[in-house]
Amino acid sequence: MKITLTPQDDVSCGWFHLSKPRKPKPSHEGTSAARWVVVGAGFTGLAAARQLAVHYPNDEIILIEAQVVGYGASGRNAGFAIDLPHDIGAEDYIGDIEIAKKTLKLNTMGQTIIKDLTRQYSIDCQLRESGKYQGAVEPRGIAVLDAYRRGLDKLGQNYEMIEEADLPGHLGTTFYKKAIFSPGTVLLQPSALVKGLADSLPDNVTLYENTLITDVEYGQKIVLSHQSGKIIADKLVLANNAFGMGFGFLKGRMLPVFTYGSLTRVLSEEEQSRLAGKSFWGLTPADPFGSTIRRTADNRIFVRNSFSFNRDGKSHEKYLQRFVRRHRESYERRFPMLSGVEFDYTWGGSLSLSRNHMGHFGELRPNVYGALCCNGLGVTRGTVTGTLLADWLAGQRNEMIDFLLKSNGPNANPPEPFLSIGVNATLMWSQFRAGKES
Ligand SMILES: Cc1cc2nc3c(=O)[nH]c(=O)nc-3n(C[C@H](O)[C@H](O)[C@H](O)COP(=O)(O)OP(=O)(O)OC[C@H]3O[C@@H](n4cnc5c(N)ncnc54)[C@H](O)[C@@H]3O)c2cc1C
């Protein structure tokens, strides 16, 4: 079967270029065979390969990446490793309390894995247990925060409500009217983290980069072909998010949606004192179509907003050009005291979304397994589901594995052309409705 949905990210991801360069591992050539093959070296695939290697120290685990590590979505995100559940379909954003408690436990496990590995291998990825703000500007956003506060009470979680007058002391800007500060989020430089994770893999993991799988045949064994050879697997683990559809699974259930980030140059000391507030923070928007903002460890401002439905899974220049203008407007609204500070980088990256916000965990067909569809939360979710998938493949069962196996998975989307029309109209309308929050 030919794989047509393949990744091709833009060249301008700031996190990738600003993190320590590393020498990519050679691409695969010729014919190899292995008991375990993992496709995709983002958070999910790196975690799955690492954990399979622990369970099967005598087996070679082959990990294949189409691009170089740190260049795909796992190196392009906003760097929020979030602990709290946030169910945008529920009235109080927490919804079913039992599901919310398990989600919190899963996310916290993901954070713990990341923190332990960064400590163990001294991965310098600007990781800070800083918490995060969720900020609102308009009455609709403030109502979201009030509802979420009730949800957090129900879940028994700590938070602090911060009013307009106090927010500049935290963020510098007077833009926000209200925020919830929740202490459990970890912020990090995502590309530096995934590069570090790739360079600290166990010896029995063989990573091939710049190796795009273009063909797959399912039989007694699974044959994965690319332009310079093939890899024959007894068991295949798909950890390539929406690109899993290209391998014939969850077709019409995952949406390859892109979102976009920009990073300014480093602020001068004088600009930093003009901005004031804390020296390191991150904020997510009350409206999911609003802007995520960070002040980074190296004193840059990061802005993320805007979505596009890239059905082919590839980056498109027209969106970068369109959305850098929106980033500029969002930046100027928030930071008039730092007007005109240039963006050094603007980039996009793919998310895999499903209509019911569910992911897939477990078997896809005999000897093919997947942890797919991170719904924009892959830093913690991908890390923990990749790890638990390997545990399950090694025969383990526990409360968290059972919870993931029981999930209904992503539900079906309408067929084309209704899907594209519907998704594009929803994205446009939701971005418009976000108003000043964008
Ligand atoms: C701008 C932006 C901001 C975001 N912010 C956050 C955030 O703050 N927090 C958060 O948790 N999440 C965030 N996300 C989402 C997060 O990046 C994803 O959920 C996460 O990257 C998913 O990880 P993954 O390992 O499952 O998939 P990916 O990171 O997409 O990794 C899959 C890999 O598979 C490779 N691949 C695909 N097809 C093939 C093939 N045929 N052959 C070989 N290799 C293949 C790809 O190149 C890719 O590297 C954001 C995303 C973007 C774009």
The ligand as an SDF file (V2000), in Angstrom:
LIG
                    3D

 53 58  0  0  0  0  0  0  0  0999 V2000
    2.5150   25.1760   17.3120 C   0  0  0  0  0  0  0  0  0  0  0  0
    2.1040   23.9980   18.1750 C   0  0  0  0  0  0  0  0  0  0  0  0
    1.8920   24.1770   19.5420 C   0  0  0  0  0  0  0  0  0  0  0  0
    1.5640   23.0760   20.3510 C   0  0  0  0  0  0  0  0  0  0  0  0
    1.5700   23.2430   21.7240 N   0  0  0  0  0  0  0  0  0  0  0  0
    1.4930   22.1590   22.5260 C   0  0  0  0  0  0  0  0  0  0  0  0
    1.7210   22.2840   23.9180 C   0  0  0  0  0  0  0  0  0  0  0  0
    2.0430   23.3550   24.4180 O   0  0  0  0  0  0  0  0  0  0  0  0
    1.6080   21.1790   24.6770 N   0  0  0  0  0  0  0  0  0  0  0  0
    1.3060   19.9360   24.1410 C   0  0  0  0  0  0  0  0  0  0  0  0
    1.2140   18.9670   24.8850 O   0  0  0  0  0  0  0  0  0  0  0  0
    1.1540   19.7850   22.7970 N   0  0  0  0  0  0  0  0  0  0  0  0
    1.2430   20.8560   22.0010 C   0  0  0  0  0  0  0  0  0  0  0  0
    1.1380   20.7010   20.6280 N   0  0  0  0  0  0  0  0  0  0  0  0
    0.8570   19.3580   20.0940 C   0  0  0  0  0  0  0  0  0  0  0  0
    2.0750   18.4370   20.1370 C   0  0  0  0  0  0  0  0  0  0  0  0
    3.1380   18.9870   19.4230 O   0  0  0  0  0  0  0  0  0  0  0  0
    1.6900   17.0840   19.5400 C   0  0  0  0  0  0  0  0  0  0  0  0
    0.5750   16.5780   20.2500 O   0  0  0  0  0  0  0  0  0  0  0  0
    2.8600   16.0980   19.6710 C   0  0  0  0  0  0  0  0  0  0  0  0
    3.9360   16.5210   18.8910 O   0  0  0  0  0  0  0  0  0  0  0  0
    2.4290   14.6940   19.2680 C   0  0  0  0  0  0  0  0  0  0  0  0
    3.5550   13.8670   19.4370 O   0  0  0  0  0  0  0  0  0  0  0  0
    3.7000   12.5190   18.6410 P   0  0  0  0  0  0  0  0  0  0  0  0
    5.0290   11.9480   19.0010 O   0  0  0  0  0  0  0  0  0  0  0  0
    2.5080   11.6530   18.8880 O   0  0  0  0  0  0  0  0  0  0  0  0
    3.6340   12.9210   17.1090 O   0  0  0  0  0  0  0  0  0  0  0  0
    4.6530   13.8280   16.2650 P   0  0  0  0  0  0  0  0  0  0  0  0
    5.3790   14.7820   17.1140 O   0  0  0  0  0  0  0  0  0  0  0  0
    3.8660   14.3520   15.1120 O   0  0  0  0  0  0  0  0  0  0  0  0
    5.7020   12.7520   15.7620 O   0  0  0  0  0  0  0  0  0  0  0  0
    5.3870   11.8610   14.7110 C   0  0  0  0  0  0  0  0  0  0  0  0
    6.6170   11.7310   13.8460 C   0  0  0  0  0  0  0  0  0  0  0  0
    6.3330   10.7460   12.8470 O   0  0  0  0  0  0  0  0  0  0  0  0
    7.0590   11.0930   11.7010 C   0  0  0  0  0  0  0  0  0  0  0  0
    6.4180   10.4020   10.5650 N   0  0  0  0  0  0  0  0  0  0  0  0
    5.1740   10.5930   10.0740 C   0  0  0  0  0  0  0  0  0  0  0  0
    4.9500    9.8060    9.0050 N   0  0  0  0  0  0  0  0  0  0  0  0
    6.0850    9.0880    8.8080 C   0  0  0  0  0  0  0  0  0  0  0  0
    6.4850    8.1310    7.8290 C   0  0  0  0  0  0  0  0  0  0  0  0
    5.6790    7.7470    6.8120 N   0  0  0  0  0  0  0  0  0  0  0  0
    7.7340    7.5940    7.9320 N   0  0  0  0  0  0  0  0  0  0  0  0
    8.5630    7.9420    8.9460 C   0  0  0  0  0  0  0  0  0  0  0  0
    8.2340    8.8760    9.8880 N   0  0  0  0  0  0  0  0  0  0  0  0
    7.0170    9.4400    9.8250 C   0  0  0  0  0  0  0  0  0  0  0  0
    6.9460   12.6170   11.6260 C   0  0  0  0  0  0  0  0  0  0  0  0
    7.9890   13.2010   10.8850 O   0  0  0  0  0  0  0  0  0  0  0  0
    6.9700   13.0110   13.1080 C   0  0  0  0  0  0  0  0  0  0  0  0
    8.2380   13.4640   13.5320 O   0  0  0  0  0  0  0  0  0  0  0  0
    1.3920   21.7890   19.7800 C   0  0  0  0  0  0  0  0  0  0  0  0
    1.5800   21.6170   18.4030 C   0  0  0  0  0  0  0  0  0  0  0  0
    1.9360   22.6970   17.6000 C   0  0  0  0  0  0  0  0  0  0  0  0
    2.1520   22.4590   16.1420 C   0  0  0  0  0  0  0  0  0  0  0  0
  1  2  1  0
  2  3  1  0
  2 52  2  0
  3  4  2  0
  4  5  1  0
  4 50  1  0
  5  6  2  0
  6  7  1  0
  6 13  1  0
  7  8  2  0
  7  9  1  0
  9 10  1  0
 10 11  2  0
 10 12  1  0
 12 13  2  0
 13 14  1  0
 14 15  1  0
 14 50  1  0
 15 16  1  0
 16 17  1  0
 16 18  1  0
 18 19  1  0
 18 20  1  0
 20 21  1  0
 20 22  1  0
 22 23  1  0
 23 24  1  0
 24 25  2  0
 24 26  1  0
 24 27  1  0
 27 28  1  0
 28 29  2  0
 28 30  1  0
 28 31  1  0
 31 32  1  0
 32 33  1  0
 33 34  1  0
 33 48  1  0
 34 35  1  0
 35 36  1  0
 35 46  1  0
 36 37  1  0
 36 45  1  0
 37 38  2  0
 38 39  1  0
 39 40  1  0
 39 45  2  0
 40 41  1  0
 40 42  2  0
 42 43  1  0
 43 44  2  0
 44 45  1  0
 46 47  1  0
 46 48  1  0
 48 49  1  0
 50 51  2  0
 51 52  1  0
 52 53  1  0
M  END
$$$$
